[in-house]
Amino acid sequence: SRSCLSFCFLLQVGFFPSECVELINDKVPQSVTNSVPKPVSKKHGKLITFLRTFMKSRPTKQKLKQRGILKERVFGCDLGEHLLNSGHDVPQVLKSCTEFIEKHGIVDGIYRLSGIASNIQKLRHEFDSEQIPDLTKDIYIQDIHCVGSLCKLYFRELPNPLLTYQLYEKFSDAVSAATDEERLVKIHDVIQQLPPPHYR
């Protein structure tokens, strides 16, 4: 009943458009609307002032990031947006994982075999927490495939794929070319059309 009274107060104070108030007023029982005391104009003014001050004093997104309150997502975030926010040319998760694989992971099926799910999730959590995990720990050296799996997971969760929805038909046509030479030329042409973050 307290929340109902607060809601009715907000209606009377005028926090909702008049057309919404008309619709809601029809559904509020008469007993509730009659029992709500009329707000005193002084209180009304104080409440408006408080709300205005509160809205103006909200910290910016950049300040929240500096304080460590707001974290940028890594997985499932648009590639261009992620790179803009992080200030990198290539996502750190891909850079770290590919460097590790080139150094330690030249084994059969590095991107074909899956790693242990708990190791993949550990790595994902660390990158999402804006940390660069130590991939040389025994847990990852003994399960090199979890690093390859993490790369695949990153690409799989991009909202707009690496080769972009917009260029899907062109890539499809390029791959269907009759000869290897023609296919190579067509794929090269389409790659040149990728947005810079995707191209890099």
URTA-V323885 format. One line per field, one symbol per residue. ss: DSSP state (A for helix, B for strand, O for the rest). phi: phi as a letter, one per 20 degrees, with the letter a starting at -180 (. if undefined). A space follows every 50 residues. Layout:
BEGIN
ss = ???
phi = ???
END
This chain:
BEGIN
ss = OAAAAAAAAAAAAOOOOAAAAAAAAAAOOAAAAAAOOOOOAAAAAAAAAA AAAAAAOOOOAAAAAAOOOOOOOOOOOOAAAAAAAAOOOOOAAAAAAAAA AAAAOOOOOOOOOOOOAAAAAAAAAAAAOOOOOOOOOAAAAOOOAAAAAA AAAAAAOOOOOOOOAAAAAAAAAAAOOOOAAAAAAAAAAAAOOOOAAAAO
phi = .fffffffgffffoecggffffffgfeefgffffefffffgffgffffff ffffffefffgffffffneddefdemdggffffffemeecgggfffffff ffeddecfmgdeeeefgffffffgffffemddfefefggeffcgffffff gffgffeffdggelffdgfffffffegfdffffffffgffffeffggfff
END
